[in-house]
Amino acid sequence: MTVPLPIRKATPEQLEKIGAIAAGMVRNGDRVGLGSGKAALAFVRALGARICDQRLKATGVPTSLLTEQVAREVGIPLATLEEVDSLDITVDGADEVDPYLNLTKGGGGNLTREKVVASITKKFVIVVGEEKIAPRLGTYFPVFVEVIDFALPVVTRKLRSMGAEVTIRTNPDGSPFLTDNGNPYLHCLFTSGKAGNHQLHDPYALDLALHHIPGVVETGLFINMANEVIVAHADGTVEHKS
């Protein structure tokens, strides 16, 4: 349920480069949201290196179990949301970034925790390869939606009535995919109605409509949340969007 990306994906070296740039934005004493996905994990490793090599003092709040594991491996001190009520900076990846810095997120299956952490951060920084820059959300990726299992049939029928092609994410062995919160995950490709032509013409309105469906936990539409986007280009240059 995706449209092929138009250009090659960022290389590990390019992700390491922008991860290091983002890690350089962390100040001594910062409380830091640690995102999920390849680009965000490059940042986590770079931040761990700063903590080790430069004796930087920083505390991280991870957005996934995998991120937590990597953060511990590289020596980042961690805290829970019970221990911190706000974050100075959060660095995360994205599946799509539109010209207004709105985001499609959730390809890794961690959108709810990512959005919770982003909601309490003072500066939300996104690190992506240039293939993630899109003219409009929904160009290359569906809208990801986390739901509670009990409501799955109700939510699915409602989404289809809104013009979405809906599939349930599964693991490679065919078993149902469950988020770190223990919930099923839907891929919603809007191909008719107001969000037709595989693109979301009003992502803000769509996000509101999805949140009004009982049983929806969270959506992968991050509207008006990002403060800065760091983009790795194939030619080796780095672009800052804000």
C-alpha positions in Angstrom: 0.0 0.0 0.0 2.8 2.4 -0.9 3.7 4.2 -4.1 7.4 3.7 -5.0 9.7 6.5 -3.9 11.0 8.5 -6.9 14.7 8.4 -5.9 17.1 6.2 -4.1 17.0 6.1 -0.3 19.5 7.8 1.9 22.6 5.6 2.5 23.7 4.7 6.1 26.6 7.1 5.7 24.2 10.0 4.9 21.9 9.1 7.8 25.0 9.0 10.1 25.9 12.5 8.9 22.5 14.1 9.6 22.3 12.1 12.9 25.5 13.7 14.0 24.3 17.1 13.0 21.2 16.6 15.1 23.2 15.3 18.0 25.2 18.5 17.9 22.1 20.4 18.6 21.7 18.8 22.0 22.9 21.1 24.8 24.4 20.1 28.2 21.6 19.2 30.6 18.9 18.7 27.9 16.1 16.2 28.2 15.9 14.6 24.8 13.2 12.7 23.0 14.7 9.8 21.1 12.8 8.9 17.9 12.4 5.6 16.1 13.6 4.4 12.7 16.9 4.2 10.9 17.5 8.0 10.8 16.5 8.5 14.4 18.7 5.6 15.5 21.6 7.2 13.7 21.0 10.2 15.9 20.7 8.1 19.1 24.1 6.5 18.3 25.7 9.9 17.6 24.2 11.3 20.9 25.6 8.3 22.8 29.1 9.1 21.3 28.9 12.7 22.5 27.9 11.6 26.0 30.8 9.2 26.0 33.5 11.3 24.3 32.5 14.8 25.4 31.0 14.0 28.8 27.8 15.6 27.6 25.1 15.4 30.2 21.7 14.6 28.7 18.7 12.4 29.5 16.7 10.5 26.9 13.1 9.4 26.6 12.8 6.7 24.0 9.8 6.3 21.7 10.0 2.6 21.2 11.4 -0.6 22.8 14.1 -0.8 20.1 15.1 2.8 20.6 15.4 2.1 24.3 17.6 -0.9 23.7 19.9 1.0 21.4 20.1 4.0 23.8 21.1 1.8 26.6 23.7 0.1 24.5 25.4 3.5 23.6 25.2 4.8 27.2 22.4 7.3 27.1 20.8 7.8 30.6 17.0 7.3 30.3 14.0 8.6 32.0 10.3 7.9 31.8 7.3 10.2 31.3 6.6 9.9 35.0 10.0 11.5 35.6 9.9 14.3 33.1 7.0 16.6 32.1 8.7 18.4 29.2 11.6 17.8 26.8 14.1 20.3 25.4 14.5 18.7 22.0 13.2 15.6 20.2 14.8 14.1 17.1 12.9 11.7 15.0 12.5 10.5 11.4 9.5 10.7 9.1 8.0 8.8 6.1 7.0 12.0 4.3 7.6 15.7 4.8 5.4 18.2 2.9 6.3 21.8 2.0 4.7 23.0 5.3 6.8 20.6 7.4 3.7 18.5 8.1 4.6 14.8 8.4 3.4 11.3 7.7 4.9 9.0 10.3 4.4 5.5 11.6 6.0 3.3 9.0 8.0 1.7 11.9 4.9 1.1 14.0 5.6 3.6 16.8 3.5 6.5 15.9 1.6 6.9 19.2 4.6 6.9 21.4 6.4 9.2 18.9 3.5 11.7 19.0 3.2 11.7 22.8 6.9 12.5 23.1 6.8 15.1 20.4 3.8 16.8 22.1 5.8 17.7 25.2 9.0 18.8 23.4 10.1 22.4 22.9 11.9 21.7 19.7 10.9 18.9 17.3 13.6 18.1 14.8 13.1 15.7 11.9 16.0 13.9 10.1 15.3 12.4 6.7 16.8 11.5 3.4 15.7 13.5 0.4 13.4 10.7 -0.8 11.1 11.5 2.1 10.3 15.0 0.8 6.9 15.0 -0.8 4.7 17.6 -2.5 1.8 16.5 -0.4 1.2 14.0 2.3 -0.1 10.7 1.0 2.0 10.8 -2.1 4.2 7.8 -1.2 2.7 6.4 2.0 -0.7 5.5 3.4 -1.9 7.0 6.7 -1.0 4.7 9.5 -3.6 4.3 12.3 -3.2 2.5 15.6 -6.5 1.2 17.0 -7.6 -0.9 20.0 -8.3 -4.5 19.1 -12.0 -4.5 20.3 -12.8 -1.7 17.9 -11.0 -3.0 14.9 -14.1 -4.0 12.8 -15.9 -0.8 13.6 -12.9 1.4 12.8 -12.2 -0.5 9.6 -15.8 -0.1 8.3 -15.8 3.6 9.1 -12.5 4.2 7.3 -13.8 2.4 4.2 -16.9 4.5 4.3 -14.6 7.6 4.2 -13.0 6.3 0.9 -9.9 4.5 2.3 -8.5 1.2 1.2 -7.7 -0.4 4.5 -5.3 -3.3 5.3 -4.2 -4.6 8.6 -0.4 -4.7 9.1 1.0 -8.2 9.6 4.4 -9.6 10.5 6.5 -11.4 7.8 5.1 -14.7 9.0 1.5 -13.5 8.5 0.7 -13.0 12.2 -1.0 -9.8 13.2 1.5 -6.9 13.8 1.1 -5.4 17.3 2.6 -2.1 18.4 4.7 -1.7 21.5 1.4 -0.8 23.1 -0.1 -4.1 22.1 -2.5 -2.7 19.5 -3.2 -3.6 15.9 -2.2 -1.3 13.1 -4.0 -0.2 9.9 -2.7 1.2 6.6 -5.2 3.6 5.1 -4.8 4.6 1.5 -7.3 7.3 0.6 -8.2 7.0 -3.1 -11.6 8.6 -3.4 -13.6 11.5 -2.0 -11.9 14.7 -0.7 -8.6 12.9 -0.2 -8.6 11.3 -3.7 -5.7 10.6 -6.1 -3.7 8.9 -3.3 -3.1 12.3 -1.7 -4.4 14.1 1.3 -5.6 17.5 0.2 -6.5 18.6 3.8 -4.5 16.5 6.3 -5.5 18.6 9.2 -9.2 17.9 8.6 -8.6 14.3 7.9 -6.6 13.9 11.2 -9.5 15.5 13.1 -12.0 13.2 11.4 -9.9 10.1 12.2 -9.7 11.1 15.9 -13.5 11.3 16.1 -13.8 7.6 15.3 -14.2 5.7 18.6 -11.4 3.1 18.9 -8.7 5.1 17.1 -5.7 5.4 19.4 -3.6 7.7 17.2 -2.8 8.6 13.6 0.4 9.0 11.7 -0.5 12.5 10.6 1.8 15.0 12.5 0.4 18.4 11.6 2.1 21.6 12.6 4.5 19.8 15.0 7.9 19.9 13.4 10.1 22.9 14.0 13.1 21.9 11.8 13.8 19.2 9.2 17.4 18.2 8.4 17.6 16.6 4.9 20.4 14.5 3.5 20.7 14.8 -0.2 22.2 12.2 -2.5 25.0 14.6 -3.6 26.3 14.8 0.0 24.8 18.1 0.9 22.6 18.7 3.9 19.6 21.1 3.8 17.9 22.6 6.8 14.2 23.4 6.5 12.3 25.5 9.1 
